[in-house]
């Protein structure tokens, strides 16, 4: 069984057995993500991908803000179905992509890559390299990357899986020189169960060498 298959089975089981608003990462309003997205000054037709978006409510807010080219990617089809059911007819405005963040082809480049869910679960170097390669291929030069990850001092596991904690220096080294760190923001996320978790949010600009 491949690592991708393991991840798919794990997350599909979680989304099949728990309501989305009881997930530890649930946010009724992803305020910090939305604030960082506003700072990217995107046009309504600019392309956005939410990697590991699953049943997140971010897509609801993006549609409400008038963005017209939104892709939600998740490895678990049950997660995507939750979001589609919640959005109703508005789901037809979204491109839904069932895939692993380390191995997918979108067919077009994007102006913004947002990830609050996937990167910190990649504990193997090969997976992180594959993710970064897909990121460089998919994100337009000059485009923006927003990635959130568990911060040092935060949880070392999530959903019974090991994670990697990141500060600005560590994630910059991991992503390489093609990404310029523009901002780091901290968030204490309180889970539906009342547990406080430390997150770092990073805003990068894609600046590949010419």
C-alpha positions as CSV (number, residue, x, y, z in Angstrom):
1,X,0.0,0.0,0.0
2,X,1.4,3.4,-0.9
3,X,1.7,6.4,1.4
4,X,-0.9,8.2,-0.7
5,X,-3.3,5.3,-0.3
6,X,-2.7,5.3,3.4
7,X,-3.5,9.0,3.6
8,X,-6.6,8.7,1.5
9,X,-8.0,5.8,3.6
10,X,-7.2,7.7,6.9
11,X,-8.9,10.9,5.9
12,X,-11.9,9.3,4.1
13,X,-12.6,7.3,7.3
14,X,-12.5,10.5,9.4
15,X,-14.9,12.4,7.2
16,X,-17.3,9.5,6.9
17,X,-17.5,9.1,10.7
18,X,-17.6,12.7,12.1
19,X,-19.6,15.8,11.4
20,X,-17.5,18.6,9.8
21,X,-18.2,21.0,12.7
22,X,-16.8,18.6,15.2
23,X,-13.4,18.3,13.4
24,X,-10.5,19.7,15.4
25,X,-9.6,22.2,12.6
26,X,-13.2,23.5,12.1
27,X,-13.5,27.3,11.8
28,X,-16.9,28.9,11.2
29,X,-15.1,31.9,9.7
30,X,-11.4,31.5,8.6
31,X,-10.7,35.1,9.5
32,X,-6.9,35.0,9.3
33,X,-6.8,33.2,6.0
34,X,-9.3,35.7,4.6
35,X,-7.3,38.7,5.9
36,X,-4.1,37.4,4.2
37,X,-6.0,36.7,1.0
38,X,-7.2,40.3,0.9
39,X,-3.6,41.4,1.2
40,X,-2.8,39.6,-2.1
41,X,-5.1,42.1,-4.0
42,X,-6.5,39.4,-6.3
43,X,-8.9,40.3,-9.1
44,X,-12.3,38.5,-9.1
45,X,-11.2,36.3,-12.1
46,X,-7.8,35.3,-10.6
47,X,-7.4,31.6,-9.9
48,X,-7.3,30.3,-6.4
49,X,-6.7,26.7,-5.1
50,X,-7.4,25.6,-1.5
51,X,-5.2,22.6,-1.0
52,X,-6.6,20.2,1.5
53,X,-9.7,22.4,1.6
54,X,-12.0,19.4,2.4
55,X,-15.1,20.6,4.2
56,X,-13.6,24.0,5.1
57,X,-15.9,27.0,4.9
58,X,-13.2,29.1,3.2
59,X,-14.8,28.4,-0.2
60,X,-18.1,29.8,1.0
61,X,-16.4,33.0,1.9
62,X,-14.4,33.2,-1.3
63,X,-17.6,32.9,-3.4
64,X,-19.3,35.5,-1.3
65,X,-16.4,37.8,-1.9
66,X,-16.9,37.4,-5.6
67,X,-14.0,35.2,-6.6
68,X,-14.9,33.3,-9.8
69,X,-12.2,30.7,-10.3
70,X,-11.9,28.6,-7.1
71,X,-10.6,25.0,-6.9
72,X,-10.9,23.0,-3.7
73,X,-8.6,20.0,-3.6
74,X,-8.8,17.2,-1.1
75,X,-7.7,13.6,-0.9
76,X,-11.0,12.5,0.7
77,X,-14.1,12.5,-1.5
78,X,-16.3,12.5,1.6
79,X,-14.8,15.8,2.6
80,X,-15.5,17.4,-0.8
81,X,-19.1,16.0,-0.7
82,X,-19.7,17.7,2.6
83,X,-18.7,21.1,1.2
84,X,-20.7,20.5,-2.0
85,X,-23.8,19.6,0.0
86,X,-23.4,22.7,2.2
87,X,-23.0,25.0,-0.8
88,X,-26.0,23.6,-2.7
89,X,-26.4,25.2,-6.1
90,X,-23.4,27.4,-5.5
91,X,-21.2,24.3,-5.6
92,X,-21.5,24.4,-9.4
93,X,-19.3,27.5,-9.3
94,X,-16.4,25.6,-7.8
95,X,-13.9,23.2,-9.4
96,X,-13.7,20.2,-7.0
97,X,-10.5,18.1,-7.3
98,X,-10.1,14.7,-5.5
99,X,-6.3,14.3,-5.4
100,X,-3.2,14.2,-3.1
101,X,-1.4,17.5,-2.7
102,X,1.9,15.8,-3.7
103,X,0.5,14.4,-7.0
104,X,-2.0,16.2,-9.1
105,X,-2.3,18.2,-12.3
106,X,-4.6,21.1,-12.3
107,X,-4.4,22.0,-16.0
108,X,-3.9,25.7,-15.4
109,X,-1.7,27.9,-13.1
110,X,-3.1,29.8,-10.2
111,X,-2.6,33.2,-8.7
112,X,-3.0,31.9,-5.1
113,X,-2.2,28.6,-3.4
114,X,-3.8,28.4,0.1
115,X,-3.1,25.5,2.4
116,X,-4.2,25.3,6.0
117,X,-4.4,21.5,6.1
118,X,-1.9,19.5,4.1
119,X,1.7,20.6,4.3
120,X,2.4,20.0,8.0
121,X,1.2,16.3,7.6
122,X,4.1,15.6,5.2
123,X,6.6,14.0,7.5
124,X,8.6,12.4,4.7
125,X,11.2,14.4,2.8
126,X,10.1,12.8,-0.5
127,X,6.5,13.9,0.0
128,X,7.6,17.5,0.9
129,X,9.8,17.6,-2.3
130,X,6.9,16.4,-4.4
131,X,4.6,19.0,-2.8
132,X,7.1,21.8,-3.5
133,X,7.6,20.7,-7.1
134,X,3.8,20.7,-7.7
135,X,3.6,24.1,-6.0
136,X,6.3,25.6,-8.2
137,X,4.6,24.2,-11.3
138,X,1.1,25.3,-10.4
139,X,1.6,28.8,-8.9
140,X,2.2,31.6,-11.3
141,X,5.4,33.6,-11.0
142,X,4.5,36.6,-8.8
143,X,1.6,34.6,-7.3
144,X,1.1,34.1,-3.6
145,X,1.3,31.2,-1.3
146,X,-0.5,31.1,2.1
147,X,0.3,28.1,4.2
148,X,-0.6,27.5,7.8
149,X,1.1,25.0,10.0
150,X,1.4,23.9,13.6
151,X,3.9,26.2,15.3
152,X,6.7,25.1,17.6
153,X,5.2,24.6,21.0
154,X,1.9,23.4,19.4
155,X,0.6,19.9,18.9
156,X,3.0,17.2,17.6
157,X,0.1,15.1,16.3
158,X,-3.2,15.7,14.7
159,X,-5.9,13.1,14.1
160,X,-3.5,10.4,15.3
161,X,-0.9,11.4,12.7
162,X,2.5,12.9,13.3
163,X,3.0,16.4,12.0
164,X,5.9,18.8,11.3
165,X,6.0,22.1,13.2
166,X,7.2,25.2,11.4
167,X,8.5,28.7,12.1
168,X,9.4,31.2,9.3
169,X,13.0,30.1,8.9
170,X,12.2,26.3,8.8
171,X,9.5,26.6,6.2
172,X,11.5,29.1,4.1
173,X,14.4,26.6,4.0
174,X,12.0,23.8,3.1
175,X,10.3,25.7,0.2
176,X,13.5,27.1,-1.2
177,X,14.7,30.4,-2.7
178,X,11.8,30.6,-5.2
179,X,9.5,31.7,-2.4
180,X,10.0,35.0,-0.6
181,X,8.5,35.2,2.9
182,X,6.5,38.4,3.2
183,X,4.7,37.9,6.5
184,X,4.3,35.5,9.5
185,X,1.2,35.6,11.6
186,X,0.3,33.7,14.7
187,X,-3.0,32.2,15.7
188,X,-4.3,30.3,18.7
189,X,-7.0,28.1,17.2
190,X,-9.5,26.7,19.7
191,X,-11.0,23.4,18.6
192,X,-14.7,22.6,19.0
193,X,-13.6,20.6,22.0
194,X,-12.1,23.7,23.6
195,X,-8.4,22.8,23.1
196,X,-6.1,25.7,22.2
197,X,-3.6,25.0,19.4
198,X,-0.7,27.2,18.2
199,X,-0.5,27.9,14.5
200,X,1.8,29.9,12.3
201,X,0.5,31.4,9.0
202,X,3.0,32.3,6.3
203,X,2.4,34.6,3.3
204,X,5.0,34.0,0.5
205,X,5.4,35.4,-3.0
206,X,6.5,33.1,-5.8
207,X,9.8,34.6,-7.1
208,X,11.4,32.0,-9.3
209,X,14.8,32.9,-10.8
210,X,14.5,34.2,-14.4
